[in-house]
Amino acid sequence: MTYVYILQSTAFPDRYYVGVTADISQRVAKHNAGEVSHTSKYRPWQLKTYIAFSDKTQAYAFEKYLKSGSSRAFAKKRL
């Protein structure tokens, strides 16, 4: 399975991060350990939601969609 996930910073609640991974718990641990340069300054992170995909291509397409401007507002409001 491939997972698309949304993280929310607990220190900066207006900050969200969207990513894709095969191992959610390991990936969230890396974000919280500061091993991901894009998210290190907004630690700690909490997992807001995730969606499982059996098709990796669909997962990456959905991640790209969530990172687009209009869907960010949707994700913040609905997810």
PDB file of N, CA, C and O in Angstrom:
ATOM      1  N   MET A   1       0.832  -1.182   0.000  1.00  0.00           N
ATOM      2  CA  MET A   1       0.000   0.000   0.000  1.00  0.00           C
ATOM      3  C   MET A   1       0.880   1.249   0.000  1.00  0.00           C
ATOM      4  O   MET A   1       1.996   1.251   0.519  1.00  0.00           O
ATOM      5  N   THR A   2       0.351   2.288  -0.586  1.00  0.00           N
ATOM      6  CA  THR A   2       0.995   3.600  -0.577  1.00  0.00           C
ATOM      7  C   THR A   2       0.017   4.569   0.052  1.00  0.00           C
ATOM      8  O   THR A   2      -1.168   4.569  -0.279  1.00  0.00           O
ATOM      9  N   TYR A   3       0.512   5.393   0.961  1.00  0.00           N
ATOM     10  CA  TYR A   3      -0.339   6.287   1.734  1.00  0.00           C
ATOM     11  C   TYR A   3      -0.048   7.744   1.428  1.00  0.00           C
ATOM     12  O   TYR A   3       1.110   8.159   1.357  1.00  0.00           O
ATOM     13  N   VAL A   4      -1.105   8.512   1.247  1.00  0.00           N
ATOM     14  CA  VAL A   4      -1.006   9.961   1.175  1.00  0.00           C
ATOM     15  C   VAL A   4      -1.429  10.458   2.549  1.00  0.00           C
ATOM     16  O   VAL A   4      -2.483  10.076   3.056  1.00  0.00           O
ATOM     17  N   TYR A   5      -0.605  11.311   3.150  1.00  0.00           N
ATOM     18  CA  TYR A   5      -0.878  11.738   4.518  1.00  0.00           C
ATOM     19  C   TYR A   5      -0.831  13.254   4.645  1.00  0.00           C
ATOM     20  O   TYR A   5      -0.184  13.946   3.860  1.00  0.00           O
ATOM     21  N   ILE A   6      -1.533  13.744   5.651  1.00  0.00           N
ATOM     22  CA  ILE A   6      -1.519  15.169   5.975  1.00  0.00           C
ATOM     23  C   ILE A   6      -1.090  15.301   7.422  1.00  0.00           C
ATOM     24  O   ILE A   6      -1.672  14.693   8.321  1.00  0.00           O
ATOM     25  N   LEU A   7      -0.054  16.112   7.631  1.00  0.00           N
ATOM     26  CA  LEU A   7       0.427  16.407   8.969  1.00  0.00           C
ATOM     27  C   LEU A   7       0.048  17.831   9.331  1.00  0.00           C
ATOM     28  O   LEU A   7      -0.059  18.701   8.466  1.00  0.00           O
ATOM     29  N   GLN A   8      -0.153  18.055  10.622  1.00  0.00           N
ATOM     30  CA  GLN A   8      -0.388  19.401  11.137  1.00  0.00           C
ATOM     31  C   GLN A   8       0.640  19.667  12.226  1.00  0.00           C
ATOM     32  O   GLN A   8       0.869  18.833  13.102  1.00  0.00           O
ATOM     33  N   SER A   9       1.249  20.832  12.159  1.00  0.00           N
ATOM     34  CA  SER A   9       2.220  21.208  13.178  1.00  0.00           C
ATOM     35  C   SER A   9       1.486  21.530  14.469  1.00  0.00           C
ATOM     36  O   SER A   9       0.507  22.275  14.450  1.00  0.00           O
ATOM     37  N   THR A  10       1.942  20.982  15.588  1.00  0.00           N
ATOM     38  CA  THR A  10       1.310  21.305  16.869  1.00  0.00           C
ATOM     39  C   THR A  10       1.831  22.629  17.413  1.00  0.00           C
ATOM     40  O   THR A  10       1.132  23.297  18.175  1.00  0.00           O
ATOM     41  N   ALA A  11       3.040  23.018  17.036  1.00  0.00           N
ATOM     42  CA  ALA A  11       3.608  24.296  17.475  1.00  0.00           C
ATOM     43  C   ALA A  11       3.085  25.464  16.637  1.00  0.00           C
ATOM     44  O   ALA A  11       2.961  26.583  17.134  1.00  0.00           O
ATOM     45  N   PHE A  12       2.781  25.200  15.367  1.00  0.00           N
ATOM     46  CA  PHE A  12       2.270  26.205  14.433  1.00  0.00           C
ATOM     47  C   PHE A  12       1.026  25.623  13.755  1.00  0.00           C
ATOM     48  O   PHE A  12       1.124  25.132  12.630  1.00  0.00           O
ATOM     49  N   PRO A  13      -0.136  25.664  14.405  1.00  0.00           N
ATOM     50  CA  PRO A  13      -1.332  24.960  13.921  1.00  0.00           C
ATOM     51  C   PRO A  13      -1.811  25.340  12.522  1.00  0.00           C
ATOM     52  O   PRO A  13      -2.597  24.605  11.926  1.00  0.00           O
ATOM     53  N   ASP A  14      -1.357  26.463  11.991  1.00  0.00           N
ATOM     54  CA  ASP A  14      -1.742  26.842  10.630  1.00  0.00           C
ATOM     55  C   ASP A  14      -0.869  26.175   9.572  1.00  0.00           C
ATOM     56  O   ASP A  14      -1.113  26.339   8.377  1.00  0.00           O
ATOM     57  N   ARG A  15       0.139  25.427   9.997  1.00  0.00           N
ATOM     58  CA  ARG A  15       1.058  24.753   9.081  1.00  0.00           C
ATOM     59  C   ARG A  15       0.656  23.301   8.873  1.00  0.00           C
ATOM     60  O   ARG A  15       0.463  22.543   9.823  1.00  0.00           O
ATOM     61  N   TYR A  16       0.535  22.938   7.598  1.00  0.00           N
ATOM     62  CA  TYR A  16       0.208  21.574   7.207  1.00  0.00           C
ATOM     63  C   TYR A  16       1.263  21.079   6.230  1.00  0.00           C
ATOM     64  O   TYR A  16       1.936  21.868   5.567  1.00  0.00           O
ATOM     65  N   TYR A  17       1.396  19.776   6.153  1.00  0.00           N
ATOM     66  CA  TYR A  17       2.309  19.170   5.196  1.00  0.00           C
ATOM     67  C   TYR A  17       1.619  17.965   4.584  1.00  0.00           C
ATOM     68  O   TYR A  17       1.004  17.166   5.290  1.00  0.00           O
ATOM     69  N   VAL A  18       1.723  17.837   3.278  1.00  0.00           N
ATOM     70  CA  VAL A  18       1.154  16.696   2.550  1.00  0.00           C
ATOM     71  C   VAL A  18       2.306  15.885   1.983  1.00  0.00           C
ATOM     72  O   VAL A  18       3.228  16.435   1.381  1.00  0.00           O
ATOM     73  N   GLY A  19       2.247  14.571   2.180  1.00  0.00           N
ATOM     74  CA  GLY A  19       3.296  13.705   1.662  1.00  0.00           C
ATOM     75  C   GLY A  19       2.766  12.346   1.278  1.00  0.00           C
ATOM     76  O   GLY A  19       1.581  12.053   1.434  1.00  0.00           O
ATOM     77  N   VAL A  20       3.660  11.522   0.773  1.00  0.00           N
ATOM     78  CA  VAL A  20       3.303  10.164   0.363  1.00  0.00           C
ATOM     79  C   VAL A  20       4.396   9.219   0.861  1.00  0.00           C
ATOM     80  O   VAL A  20       5.579   9.559   0.841  1.00  0.00           O
ATOM     81  N   THR A  21       3.990   8.033   1.306  1.00  0.00           N
ATOM     82  CA  THR A  21       4.938   7.069   1.872  1.00  0.00           C
ATOM     83  C   THR A  21       4.353   5.660   1.844  1.00  0.00           C
ATOM     84  O   THR A  21       3.154   5.469   1.638  1.00  0.00           O
ATOM     85  N   ALA A  22       5.215   4.693   2.054  1.00  0.00           N
ATOM     86  CA  ALA A  22       4.776   3.307   2.206  1.00  0.00           C
ATOM     87  C   ALA A  22       4.685   2.921   3.680  1.00  0.00           C
ATOM     88  O   ALA A  22       4.070   1.911   4.020  1.00  0.00           O
ATOM     89  N   ASP A  23       5.297   3.721   4.558  1.00  0.00           N
ATOM     90  CA  ASP A  23       5.316   3.434   5.993  1.00  0.00           C
ATOM     91  C   ASP A  23       5.028   4.717   6.773  1.00  0.00           C
ATOM     92  O   ASP A  23       5.921   5.535   6.992  1.00  0.00           O
ATOM     93  N   ILE A  24       3.794   4.879   7.182  1.00  0.00           N
ATOM     94  CA  ILE A  24       3.372   6.130   7.821  1.00  0.00           C
ATOM     95  C   ILE A  24       4.076   6.377   9.147  1.00  0.00           C
ATOM     96  O   ILE A  24       4.586   7.474   9.373  1.00  0.00           O
ATOM     97  N   SER A  25       4.115   5.393  10.020  1.00  0.00           N
ATOM     98  CA  SER A  25       4.698   5.637  11.343  1.00  0.00           C
ATOM     99  C   SER A  25       6.176   6.003  11.242  1.00  0.00           C
ATOM    100  O   SER A  25       6.646   6.879  11.968  1.00  0.00           O
ATOM    101  N   GLN A  26       6.904   5.350  10.360  1.00  0.00           N
ATOM    102  CA  GLN A  26       8.319   5.678  10.177  1.00  0.00           C
ATOM    103  C   GLN A  26       8.477   7.090   9.600  1.00  0.00           C
ATOM    104  O   GLN A  26       9.370   7.834  10.005  1.00  0.00           O
ATOM    105  N   ARG A  27       7.621   7.446   8.670  1.00  0.00           N
ATOM    106  CA  ARG A  27       7.724   8.761   8.026  1.00  0.00           C
ATOM    107  C   ARG A  27       7.400   9.882   9.009  1.00  0.00           C
ATOM    108  O   ARG A  27       8.092  10.899   9.035  1.00  0.00           O
ATOM    109  N   VAL A  28       6.360   9.709   9.815  1.00  0.00           N
ATOM    110  CA  VAL A  28       6.011  10.727  10.813  1.00  0.00           C
ATOM    111  C   VAL A  28       7.152  10.864  11.822  1.00  0.00           C
ATOM    112  O   VAL A  28       7.474  11.974  12.246  1.00  0.00           O
ATOM    113  N   ALA A  29       7.755   9.757  12.203  1.00  0.00           N
ATOM    114  CA  ALA A  29       8.895   9.791  13.128  1.00  0.00           C
ATOM    115  C   ALA A  29      10.050  10.592  12.522  1.00  0.00           C
ATOM    116  O   ALA A  29      10.719  11.343  13.233  1.00  0.00           O
ATOM    117  N   LYS A  30      10.289  10.442  11.229  1.00  0.00           N
ATOM    118  CA  LYS A  30      11.354  11.203  10.572  1.00  0.00           C
ATOM    119  C   LYS A  30      11.035  12.700  10.564  1.00  0.00           C
ATOM    120  O   LYS A  30      11.917  13.530  10.785  1.00  0.00           O
ATOM    121  N   HIS A  31       9.784  13.034  10.312  1.00  0.00           N
ATOM    122  CA  HIS A  31       9.382  14.450  10.356  1.00  0.00           C
ATOM    123  C   HIS A  31       9.629  15.016  11.757  1.00  0.00           C
ATOM    124  O   HIS A  31      10.174  16.111  11.900  1.00  0.00           O
ATOM    125  N   ASN A  32       9.234  14.278  12.774  1.00  0.00           N
ATOM    126  CA  ASN A  32       9.370  14.762  14.152  1.00  0.00           C
ATOM    127  C   ASN A  32      10.807  14.738  14.665  1.00  0.00           C
ATOM    128  O   ASN A  32      11.131  15.440  15.623  1.00  0.00           O
ATOM    129  N   ALA A  33      11.657  13.953  14.049  1.00  0.00           N
ATOM    130  CA  ALA A  33      13.070  13.906  14.434  1.00  0.00           C
ATOM    131  C   ALA A  33      13.882  15.001  13.741  1.00  0.00           C
ATOM    132  O   ALA A  33      15.067  15.174  14.029  1.00  0.00           O
ATOM    133  N   GLY A  34      13.250  15.737  12.831  1.00  0.00           N
ATOM    134  CA  GLY A  34      13.943  16.800  12.119  1.00  0.00           C
ATOM    135  C   GLY A  34      14.742  16.316  10.930  1.00  0.00           C
ATOM    136  O   GLY A  34      15.590  17.050  10.423  1.00  0.00           O
ATOM    137  N   GLU A  35      14.495  15.107  10.472  1.00  0.00           N
ATOM    138  CA  GLU A  35      15.237  14.525   9.352  1.00  0.00           C
ATOM    139  C   GLU A  35      14.712  14.958   7.988  1.00  0.00           C
ATOM    140  O   GLU A  35      15.307  14.625   6.963  1.00  0.00           O
ATOM    141  N   VAL A  36      13.607  15.695   7.964  1.00  0.00           N
ATOM    142  CA  VAL A  36      13.038  16.183   6.713  1.00  0.00           C
ATOM    143  C   VAL A  36      13.191  17.703   6.718  1.00  0.00           C
ATOM    144  O   VAL A  36      12.537  18.399   7.494  1.00  0.00           O
ATOM    145  N   SER A  37      14.053  18.205   5.852  1.00  0.00           N
ATOM    146  CA  SER A  37      14.397  19.627   5.891  1.00  0.00           C
ATOM    147  C   SER A  37      13.179  20.531   5.685  1.00  0.00           C
ATOM    148  O   SER A  37      13.115  21.624   6.246  1.00  0.00           O
ATOM    149  N   HIS A  38      12.229  20.083   4.894  1.00  0.00           N
ATOM    150  CA  HIS A  38      11.037  20.885   4.589  1.00  0.00           C
ATOM    151  C   HIS A  38      10.156  21.113   5.826  1.00  0.00           C
ATOM    152  O   HIS A  38       9.438  22.109   5.900  1.00  0.00           O
ATOM    153  N   THR A  39      10.211  20.199   6.785  1.00  0.00           N
ATOM    154  CA  THR A  39       9.306  20.280   7.934  1.00  0.00           C
ATOM    155  C   THR A  39      10.014  20.464   9.269  1.00  0.00           C
ATOM    156  O   THR A  39       9.354  20.596  10.299  1.00  0.00           O
ATOM    157  N   SER A  40      11.318  20.476   9.272  1.00  0.00           N
ATOM    158  CA  SER A  40      12.061  20.456  10.541  1.00  0.00           C
ATOM    159  C   SER A  40      11.800  21.674  11.426  1.00  0.00           C
ATOM    160  O   SER A  40      11.783  21.540  12.650  1.00  0.00           O
ATOM    161  N   LYS A  41      11.598  22.845  10.851  1.00  0.00           N
ATOM    162  CA  LYS A  41      11.437  24.031  11.700  1.00  0.00           C
ATOM    163  C   LYS A  41      10.033  24.193  12.278  1.00  0.00           C
ATOM    164  O   LYS A  41       9.804  25.097  13.081  1.00  0.00           O
ATOM    165  N   TYR A  42       9.099  23.343  11.889  1.00  0.00           N
ATOM    166  CA  TYR A  42       7.722  23.435  12.405  1.00  0.00           C
ATOM    167  C   TYR A  42       7.349  22.252  13.291  1.00  0.00           C
ATOM    168  O   TYR A  42       6.167  21.993  13.518  1.00  0.00           O
ATOM    169  N   ARG A  43       8.353  21.534  13.793  1.00  0.00           N
ATOM    170  CA  ARG A  43       8.104  20.387  14.670  1.00  0.00           C
ATOM    171  C   ARG A  43       7.475  20.827  15.973  1.00  0.00           C
ATOM    172  O   ARG A  43       7.622  21.986  16.361  1.00  0.00           O
ATOM    173  N   PRO A  44       6.785  19.950  16.652  1.00  0.00           N
ATOM    174  CA  PRO A  44       6.412  18.576  16.297  1.00  0.00           C
ATOM    175  C   PRO A  44       5.169  18.542  15.398  1.00  0.00           C
ATOM    176  O   PRO A  44       4.404  19.502  15.310  1.00  0.00           O
ATOM    177  N   TRP A  45       5.009  17.406  14.744  1.00  0.00           N
ATOM    178  CA  TRP A  45       3.908  17.179  13.819  1.00  0.00           C
ATOM    179  C   TRP A  45       2.986  16.092  14.360  1.00  0.00           C
ATOM    180  O   TRP A  45       3.416  15.159  15.040  1.00  0.00           O
ATOM    181  N   GLN A  46       1.711  16.244  14.038  1.00  0.00           N
ATOM    182  CA  GLN A  46       0.758  15.181  14.355  1.00  0.00           C
ATOM    183  C   GLN A  46       0.085  14.754  13.051  1.00  0.00           C
ATOM    184  O   GLN A  46      -0.144  15.567  12.155  1.00  0.00           O
ATOM    185  N   LEU A  47      -0.217  13.488  12.970  1.00  0.00           N
ATOM    186  CA  LEU A  47      -0.887  12.948  11.792  1.00  0.00           C
ATOM    187  C   LEU A  47      -2.337  13.374  11.826  1.00  0.00           C
ATOM    188  O   LEU A  47      -3.072  13.027  12.752  1.00  0.00           O
ATOM    189  N   LYS A  48      -2.753  14.125  10.819  1.00  0.00           N
ATOM    190  CA  LYS A  48      -4.130  14.613  10.743  1.00  0.00           C
ATOM    191  C   LYS A  48      -5.029  13.566  10.086  1.00  0.00           C
ATOM    192  O   LYS A  48      -6.100  13.241  10.598  1.00  0.00           O
ATOM    193  N   THR A  49      -4.575  13.045   8.947  1.00  0.00           N
ATOM    194  CA  THR A  49      -5.336  12.012   8.239  1.00  0.00           C
ATOM    195  C   THR A  49      -4.432  11.331   7.216  1.00  0.00           C
ATOM    196  O   THR A  49      -3.379  11.856   6.856  1.00  0.00           O
ATOM    197  N   TYR A  50      -4.852  10.167   6.759  1.00  0.00           N
ATOM    198  CA  TYR A  50      -4.145   9.500   5.671  1.00  0.00           C
ATOM    199  C   TYR A  50      -5.132   8.686   4.858  1.00  0.00           C
ATOM    200  O   TYR A  50      -6.197   8.300   5.340  1.00  0.00           O
ATOM    201  N   ILE A  51      -4.755   8.432   3.613  1.00  0.00           N
ATOM    202  CA  ILE A  51      -5.585   7.670   2.687  1.00  0.00           C
ATOM    203  C   ILE A  51      -4.692   6.618   2.043  1.00  0.00           C
ATOM    204  O   ILE A  51      -3.602   6.928   1.562  1.00  0.00           O
ATOM    205  N   ALA A  52      -5.155   5.382   2.037  1.00  0.00           N
ATOM    206  CA  ALA A  52      -4.382   4.271   1.477  1.00  0.00           C
ATOM    207  C   ALA A  52      -4.759   4.043   0.014  1.00  0.00           C
ATOM    208  O   ALA A  52      -5.933   4.075  -0.355  1.00  0.00           O
ATOM    209  N   PHE A  53      -3.739   3.813  -0.807  1.00  0.00           N
ATOM    210  CA  PHE A  53      -3.925   3.519  -2.230  1.00  0.00           C
ATOM    211  C   PHE A  53      -3.213   2.213  -2.552  1.00  0.00           C
ATOM    212  O   PHE A  53      -2.096   1.977  -2.093  1.00  0.00           O
ATOM    213  N   SER A  54      -3.859   1.372  -3.338  1.00  0.00           N
ATOM    214  CA  SER A  54      -3.197   0.152  -3.788  1.00  0.00           C
ATOM    215  C   SER A  54      -2.356   0.436  -5.028  1.00  0.00           C
ATOM    216  O   SER A  54      -1.486  -0.361  -5.381  1.00  0.00           O
ATOM    217  N   ASP A  55      -2.605   1.551  -5.684  1.00  0.00           N
ATOM    218  CA  ASP A  55      -1.874   1.943  -6.889  1.00  0.00           C
ATOM    219  C   ASP A  55      -0.991   3.148  -6.574  1.00  0.00           C
ATOM    220  O   ASP A  55      -1.495   4.216  -6.226  1.00  0.00           O
ATOM    221  N   LYS A  56       0.321   2.976  -6.694  1.00  0.00           N
ATOM    222  CA  LYS A  56       1.276   4.039  -6.361  1.00  0.00           C
ATOM    223  C   LYS A  56       1.077   5.277  -7.241  1.00  0.00           C
ATOM    224  O   LYS A  56       1.212   6.404  -6.764  1.00  0.00           O
ATOM    225  N   THR A  57       0.760   5.074  -8.507  1.00  0.00           N
ATOM    226  CA  THR A  57       0.553   6.192  -9.432  1.00  0.00           C
ATOM    227  C   THR A  57      -0.624   7.050  -8.978  1.00  0.00           C
ATOM    228  O   THR A  57      -0.554   8.278  -9.021  1.00  0.00           O
ATOM    229  N   GLN A  58      -1.700   6.406  -8.547  1.00  0.00           N
ATOM    230  CA  GLN A  58      -2.860   7.152  -8.058  1.00  0.00           C
ATOM    231  C   GLN A  58      -2.513   7.915  -6.782  1.00  0.00           C
ATOM    232  O   GLN A  58      -2.977   9.038  -6.587  1.00  0.00           O
ATOM    233  N   ALA A  59      -1.710   7.322  -5.924  1.00  0.00           N
ATOM    234  CA  ALA A  59      -1.311   7.988  -4.682  1.00  0.00           C
ATOM    235  C   ALA A  59      -0.544   9.268  -4.992  1.00  0.00           C
ATOM    236  O   ALA A  59      -0.826  10.315  -4.410  1.00  0.00           O
ATOM    237  N   TYR A  60       0.416   9.193  -5.897  1.00  0.00           N
ATOM    238  CA  TYR A  60       1.194  10.380  -6.245  1.00  0.00           C
ATOM    239  C   TYR A  60       0.333  11.433  -6.937  1.00  0.00           C
ATOM    240  O   TYR A  60       0.545  12.630  -6.739  1.00  0.00           O
ATOM    241  N   ALA A  61      -0.623  11.007  -7.737  1.00  0.00           N
ATOM    242  CA  ALA A  61      -1.536  11.956  -8.384  1.00  0.00           C
ATOM    243  C   ALA A  61      -2.406  12.656  -7.343  1.00  0.00           C
ATOM    244  O   ALA A  61      -2.660  13.856  -7.453  1.00  0.00           O
ATOM    245  N   PHE A  62      -2.861  11.920  -6.340  1.00  0.00           N
ATOM    246  CA  PHE A  62      -3.691  12.521  -5.290  1.00  0.00           C
ATOM    247  C   PHE A  62      -2.861  13.474  -4.433  1.00  0.00           C
ATOM    248  O   PHE A  62      -3.347  14.536  -4.043  1.00  0.00           O
ATOM    249  N   GLU A  63      -1.621  13.108  -4.138  1.00  0.00           N
ATOM    250  CA  GLU A  63      -0.732  14.009  -3.391  1.00  0.00           C
ATOM    251  C   GLU A  63      -0.556  15.314  -4.162  1.00  0.00           C
ATOM    252  O   GLU A  63      -0.630  16.396  -3.579  1.00  0.00           O
ATOM    253  N   LYS A  64      -0.327  15.216  -5.452  1.00  0.00           N
ATOM    254  CA  LYS A  64      -0.161  16.410  -6.291  1.00  0.00           C
ATOM    255  C   LYS A  64      -1.426  17.261  -6.253  1.00  0.00           C
ATOM    256  O   LYS A  64      -1.351  18.487  -6.168  1.00  0.00           O
ATOM    257  N   TYR A  65      -2.580  16.616  -6.316  1.00  0.00           N
ATOM    258  CA  TYR A  65      -3.852  17.338  -6.242  1.00  0.00           C
ATOM    259  C   TYR A  65      -3.979  18.076  -4.911  1.00  0.00           C
ATOM    260  O   TYR A  65      -4.360  19.246  -4.882  1.00  0.00           O
ATOM    261  N   LEU A  66      -3.660  17.393  -3.808  1.00  0.00           N
ATOM    262  CA  LEU A  66      -3.775  18.033  -2.493  1.00  0.00           C
ATOM    263  C   LEU A  66      -2.816  19.207  -2.332  1.00  0.00           C
ATOM    264  O   LEU A  66      -3.087  20.122  -1.553  1.00  0.00           O
ATOM    265  N   LYS A  67      -1.722  19.194  -3.042  1.00  0.00           N
ATOM    266  CA  LYS A  67      -0.763  20.289  -2.962  1.00  0.00           C
ATOM    267  C   LYS A  67      -1.138  21.461  -3.858  1.00  0.00           C
ATOM    268  O   LYS A  67      -0.500  22.512  -3.793  1.00  0.00           O
ATOM    269  N   SER A  68      -2.159  21.302  -4.692  1.00  0.00           N
ATOM    270  CA  SER A  68      -2.599  22.405  -5.544  1.00  0.00           C
ATOM    271  C   SER A  68      -3.373  23.421  -4.702  1.00  0.00           C
ATOM    272  O   SER A  68      -3.899  23.080  -3.643  1.00  0.00           O
ATOM    273  N   GLY A  69      -3.441  24.635  -5.161  1.00  0.00           N
ATOM    274  CA  GLY A  69      -4.034  25.726  -4.408  1.00  0.00           C
ATOM    275  C   GLY A  69      -5.454  25.516  -3.944  1.00  0.00           C
ATOM    276  O   GLY A  69      -5.742  25.688  -2.759  1.00  0.00           O
ATOM    277  N   SER A  70      -6.345  25.150  -4.834  1.00  0.00           N
ATOM    278  CA  SER A  70      -7.756  25.040  -4.463  1.00  0.00           C
ATOM    279  C   SER A  70      -8.022  23.885  -3.509  1.00  0.00           C
ATOM    280  O   SER A  70      -8.915  23.970  -2.666  1.00  0.00           O
ATOM    281  N   SER A  71      -7.272  22.831  -3.631  1.00  0.00           N
ATOM    282  CA  SER A  71      -7.538  21.688  -2.763  1.00  0.00           C
ATOM    283  C   SER A  71      -6.945  21.865  -1.372  1.00  0.00           C
ATOM    284  O   SER A  71      -7.352  21.162  -0.447  1.00  0.00           O
ATOM    285  N   ARG A  72      -6.002  22.777  -1.193  1.00  0.00           N
ATOM    286  CA  ARG A  72      -5.482  23.040   0.156  1.00  0.00           C
ATOM    287  C   ARG A  72      -6.582  23.520   1.068  1.00  0.00           C
ATOM    288  O   ARG A  72      -6.685  23.076   2.211  1.00  0.00           O
ATOM    289  N   ALA A  73      -7.412  24.428   0.573  1.00  0.00           N
ATOM    290  CA  ALA A  73      -8.533  24.921   1.355  1.00  0.00           C
ATOM    291  C   ALA A  73      -9.508  23.781   1.655  1.00  0.00           C
ATOM    292  O   ALA A  73     -10.017  23.674   2.771  1.00  0.00           O
ATOM    293  N   PHE A  74      -9.764  22.939   0.669  1.00  0.00           N
ATOM    294  CA  PHE A  74     -10.628  21.779   0.870  1.00  0.00           C
ATOM    295  C   PHE A  74     -10.073  20.867   1.954  1.00  0.00           C
ATOM    296  O   PHE A  74     -10.799  20.443   2.853  1.00  0.00           O
ATOM    297  N   ALA A  75      -8.793  20.569   1.865  1.00  0.00           N
ATOM    298  CA  ALA A  75      -8.173  19.645   2.829  1.00  0.00           C
ATOM    299  C   ALA A  75      -8.219  20.210   4.239  1.00  0.00           C
ATOM    300  O   ALA A  75      -8.507  19.477   5.185  1.00  0.00           O
ATOM    301  N   LYS A  76      -7.942  21.488   4.397  1.00  0.00           N
ATOM    302  CA  LYS A  76      -7.966  22.091   5.734  1.00  0.00           C
ATOM    303  C   LYS A  76      -9.369  22.055   6.331  1.00  0.00           C
ATOM    304  O   LYS A  76      -9.541  21.832   7.529  1.00  0.00           O
ATOM    305  N   LYS A  77     -10.358  22.276   5.487  1.00  0.00           N
ATOM    306  CA  LYS A  77     -11.741  22.339   5.970  1.00  0.00           C
ATOM    307  C   LYS A  77     -12.337  20.959   6.176  1.00  0.00           C
ATOM    308  O   LYS A  77     -13.055  20.744   7.153  1.00  0.00           O
ATOM    309  N   ARG A  78     -12.064  20.031   5.297  1.00  0.00           N
ATOM    310  CA  ARG A  78     -12.758  18.741   5.303  1.00  0.00           C
ATOM    311  C   ARG A  78     -11.959  17.595   5.916  1.00  0.00           C
ATOM    312  O   ARG A  78     -12.547  16.634   6.412  1.00  0.00           O
ATOM    313  N   LEU A  79     -10.652  17.677   5.891  1.00  0.00           N
ATOM    314  CA  LEU A  79      -9.846  16.565   6.401  1.00  0.00           C
ATOM    315  C   LEU A  79      -9.244  16.968   7.721  1.00  0.00           C
ATOM    316  O   LEU A  79      -8.524  16.182   8.336  1.00  0.00           O
TER     317      LEU A  79
END
